[in-house]
Amino acid sequence: MARQPRAIRTRNAVLTAAAEVFARRGYEAANIAEILTQAQVTKGALYFHFASKEELARGVLEHAVTGTVDHPVKVQALVDTGLLLSRRLPNEPILRGAARLAADQGAGAFFGGPWPMWTDLTARQLAEAKEAGEIYESVDPMGTAEVLVGAFTGMQLMALASGTEQELVRLTSKLYELILPGITMPAVLQRVDTSPARSDALLEQARAQNAAEPAPEEAAESA
């Protein structure tokens, strides 16, 4: 059991290093040698967890999908998930790397589109909102999810160019402000908060939740 926590730490170190390299160089220009140097692990340790650069990129994209924010109003949960992502992305290597991969044509050839895991997650949230009667029956969850994730991918590039941490939050808030009236029932829309300021409370809530949960290696040691 003592080896499992070390393996988890090594895998996380490799993923973080890969994300940082992907964020700097994109998928095509990134190379295993630079990832090894960044992670400070051996080639054998890296290939034990990931057989190729493609697997590393997929691992970064999957690791970046941390789940959804719970809320009794399904549309609010959708908004909160996006606002929290936009607030966290500038400061978290895994998310920055995933965002760069999402906009990278080289990676898109492997994964079939920008950030497919987030697209699927967003489509599930929209399907839940549709089932709850919060959005119009005519709304296509997958098609709408593709539009939202595609727009977010472009916005994170715009925000990166601006150099300000809050710009992505502002743009994400504006995206929901523009899109939601066309898909959401009016009575539900009145209850949904898309303001940038909401991201502050969401970030604090996420930090408190993470602090209360044991780290993966601690959970493995106690298992």
C-alpha positions as CSV (number, residue, x, y, z in Angstrom):
1,M,0.0,0.0,0.0
2,A,2.9,2.3,0.6
3,R,3.7,2.5,-3.1
4,Q,0.2,3.6,-4.2
5,P,0.4,7.1,-2.7
6,R,3.8,7.6,-4.5
7,A,2.3,6.4,-7.7
8,I,-0.6,8.9,-7.3
9,R,1.9,11.8,-6.6
10,T,4.0,10.8,-9.6
11,R,1.0,10.7,-11.9
12,N,-0.2,14.1,-10.6
13,A,3.2,15.6,-11.1
14,V,3.4,14.3,-14.7
15,L,-0.1,15.6,-15.5
16,T,0.7,19.1,-14.0
17,A,4.0,19.3,-15.9
18,A,2.3,18.2,-19.1
19,A,-0.4,20.8,-18.7
20,E,2.2,23.5,-18.1
21,V,4.1,22.5,-21.3
22,F,0.9,22.2,-23.3
23,A,-0.2,25.6,-22.1
24,R,3.1,27.2,-23.2
25,R,3.7,25.4,-26.5
26,G,0.4,23.8,-27.6
27,Y,0.0,20.1,-28.5
28,E,2.2,19.8,-31.6
29,A,5.2,21.7,-30.3
30,A,5.2,20.0,-26.8
31,N,7.6,17.2,-26.4
32,I,8.1,14.4,-23.8
33,A,11.7,15.6,-22.9
34,E,10.4,19.0,-21.8
35,I,7.6,17.3,-19.8
36,L,10.1,15.0,-18.1
37,T,12.3,18.0,-17.1
38,Q,9.3,19.9,-15.8
39,A,8.0,17.0,-13.8
40,Q,11.5,15.9,-12.6
41,V,10.6,12.2,-13.1
42,T,12.3,9.4,-15.2
43,K,11.1,8.4,-18.6
44,G,10.1,5.0,-17.2
45,A,8.0,6.7,-14.5
46,L,6.2,8.8,-17.1
47,Y,5.5,5.9,-19.5
48,F,4.3,3.7,-16.6
49,H,1.3,6.1,-16.4
50,F,1.0,7.4,-20.0
51,A,2.1,5.5,-23.1
52,S,2.2,8.6,-25.4
53,K,1.8,12.3,-25.7
54,E,-1.8,11.7,-26.9
55,E,-2.6,9.8,-23.7
56,L,-1.0,12.7,-21.7
57,A,-3.2,15.2,-23.4
58,R,-6.3,13.1,-22.9
59,G,-5.3,12.8,-19.2
60,V,-5.0,16.6,-18.8
61,L,-8.4,17.1,-20.4
62,E,-10.0,14.4,-18.3
63,H,-8.4,15.7,-15.1
64,A,-9.6,19.2,-15.8
65,V,-13.2,18.1,-15.7
66,T,-13.7,18.3,-12.0
67,G,-17.4,18.0,-11.9
68,T,-20.4,20.3,-11.6
69,V,-21.6,22.7,-9.0
70,D,-24.7,21.6,-7.2
71,H,-27.8,23.8,-7.1
72,P,-31.5,23.0,-6.9
73,V,-32.1,25.2,-10.0
74,K,-30.4,23.2,-12.8
75,V,-29.8,26.3,-15.0
76,Q,-28.1,28.0,-12.1
77,A,-25.9,24.9,-11.6
78,L,-24.9,25.2,-15.3
79,V,-24.0,28.8,-14.8
80,D,-22.1,28.2,-11.6
81,T,-20.0,25.5,-13.2
82,G,-19.0,27.9,-15.9
83,L,-18.3,30.8,-13.6
84,L,-16.2,28.7,-11.3
85,L,-14.2,27.3,-14.2
86,S,-13.6,30.8,-15.5
87,R,-12.4,31.9,-12.1
88,R,-10.1,29.0,-11.5
89,L,-8.6,28.6,-15.0
90,P,-6.0,31.5,-14.9
91,N,-4.4,30.1,-11.7
92,E,-4.5,26.3,-12.2
93,P,-2.0,24.6,-14.5
94,I,-4.2,21.7,-15.4
95,L,-7.0,24.0,-16.4
96,R,-4.7,26.3,-18.4
97,G,-3.3,23.3,-20.2
98,A,-6.7,21.8,-21.0
99,A,-7.9,25.2,-22.3
100,R,-4.9,25.5,-24.6
101,L,-5.5,21.9,-25.8
102,A,-9.2,22.7,-26.4
103,A,-8.2,25.5,-28.9
104,D,-5.3,23.5,-30.5
105,Q,-6.0,22.2,-34.0
106,G,-3.4,19.4,-33.5
107,A,-5.1,18.1,-30.4
108,G,-8.5,18.5,-32.0
109,A,-7.5,16.0,-34.7
110,F,-7.2,13.3,-31.9
111,F,-10.2,14.3,-29.7
112,G,-12.7,15.3,-32.3
113,G,-13.4,18.8,-31.1
114,P,-12.7,21.4,-28.4
115,W,-12.7,20.0,-24.9
116,P,-15.1,17.0,-25.6
117,M,-15.3,16.1,-21.9
118,W,-16.6,19.5,-20.9
119,T,-19.0,19.4,-23.9
120,D,-20.5,16.1,-22.7
121,L,-20.7,17.4,-19.1
122,T,-22.5,20.6,-20.3
123,A,-24.8,18.6,-22.4
124,R,-25.8,16.5,-19.4
125,Q,-26.5,19.6,-17.3
126,L,-28.7,21.0,-20.1
127,A,-30.5,17.7,-20.4
128,E,-31.2,17.7,-16.7
129,A,-32.5,21.3,-17.0
130,K,-34.7,20.2,-19.9
131,E,-36.1,17.3,-17.9
132,A,-36.8,19.6,-15.0
133,G,-38.8,21.9,-17.3
134,E,-36.4,24.8,-16.9
135,I,-35.5,25.2,-20.5
136,Y,-37.6,25.0,-23.7
137,E,-38.5,21.6,-25.1
138,S,-37.1,22.6,-28.4
139,V,-33.5,23.0,-27.0
140,D,-31.0,20.5,-28.2
141,P,-28.7,19.9,-25.2
142,M,-25.7,18.7,-27.2
143,G,-25.9,21.4,-29.9
144,T,-26.3,24.1,-27.2
145,A,-23.4,22.6,-25.2
146,E,-21.2,22.7,-28.3
147,V,-22.0,26.4,-28.8
148,L,-21.3,27.2,-25.1
149,V,-18.0,25.3,-25.0
150,G,-16.9,26.7,-28.4
151,A,-17.6,30.2,-27.2
152,F,-15.8,29.6,-23.9
153,T,-12.8,28.3,-25.8
154,G,-12.6,31.5,-27.8
155,M,-13.2,33.7,-24.8
156,Q,-10.3,32.2,-22.9
157,L,-8.0,33.1,-25.7
158,M,-9.4,36.7,-25.6
159,A,-9.0,36.8,-21.9
160,L,-5.4,35.6,-22.1
161,A,-4.6,38.4,-24.5
162,S,-6.0,41.0,-22.1
163,G,-3.7,39.9,-19.3
164,T,-6.3,40.4,-16.6
165,E,-7.4,37.6,-14.4
166,Q,-11.1,38.7,-14.1
167,E,-11.6,39.1,-17.9
168,L,-12.6,35.5,-18.5
169,V,-15.2,35.7,-15.6
170,R,-16.6,38.9,-17.2
171,L,-16.9,37.3,-20.6
172,T,-18.4,34.1,-19.2
173,S,-21.0,36.1,-17.4
174,K,-21.8,38.0,-20.6
175,L,-22.1,34.7,-22.5
176,Y,-24.8,33.4,-20.2
177,E,-26.5,36.8,-20.1
178,L,-26.9,36.6,-23.9
179,I,-27.6,32.8,-24.4
180,L,-29.9,32.0,-21.5
181,P,-32.9,34.2,-22.5
182,G,-33.2,32.2,-25.7
183,I,-33.3,28.8,-24.0
184,T,-34.6,29.3,-20.5
185,M,-38.2,29.5,-19.2
186,P,-38.9,33.2,-18.1
187,A,-39.9,32.2,-14.6
188,V,-36.6,30.3,-14.1
189,L,-34.5,33.0,-15.8
190,Q,-35.6,35.5,-13.2
191,R,-34.1,33.3,-10.4
192,V,-30.7,32.8,-12.1
193,D,-27.7,34.9,-11.1
194,T,-25.1,35.2,-13.9
195,S,-23.1,38.1,-12.4
196,P,-19.3,38.0,-12.3
197,A,-19.4,38.7,-8.5
198,R,-21.0,35.3,-7.9
199,S,-17.7,33.6,-8.9
200,D,-16.1,34.9,-5.7
201,A,-18.5,32.9,-3.5
202,L,-18.3,29.9,-5.7
203,L,-14.5,29.9,-5.4
204,E,-14.6,30.2,-1.6
205,Q,-17.1,27.4,-1.5
206,A,-14.9,25.1,-3.7
207,R,-11.8,25.9,-1.5
208,A,-13.7,25.0,1.7
209,Q,-14.9,21.8,0.2
210,N,-11.4,20.8,-1.0
211,A,-10.0,21.6,2.4
212,A,-12.5,19.3,4.1
213,E,-11.8,16.4,1.7
214,P,-8.6,14.2,2.2
215,A,-6.0,14.3,-0.6
216,P,-6.0,11.3,-2.9
217,E,-2.8,9.9,-1.4
218,E,-4.1,10.3,2.1
219,A,-7.2,8.4,1.2
220,A,-5.1,5.7,-0.4
221,E,-3.0,5.3,2.7
222,S,-6.0,5.0,5.0
223,A,-7.7,2.5,2.7
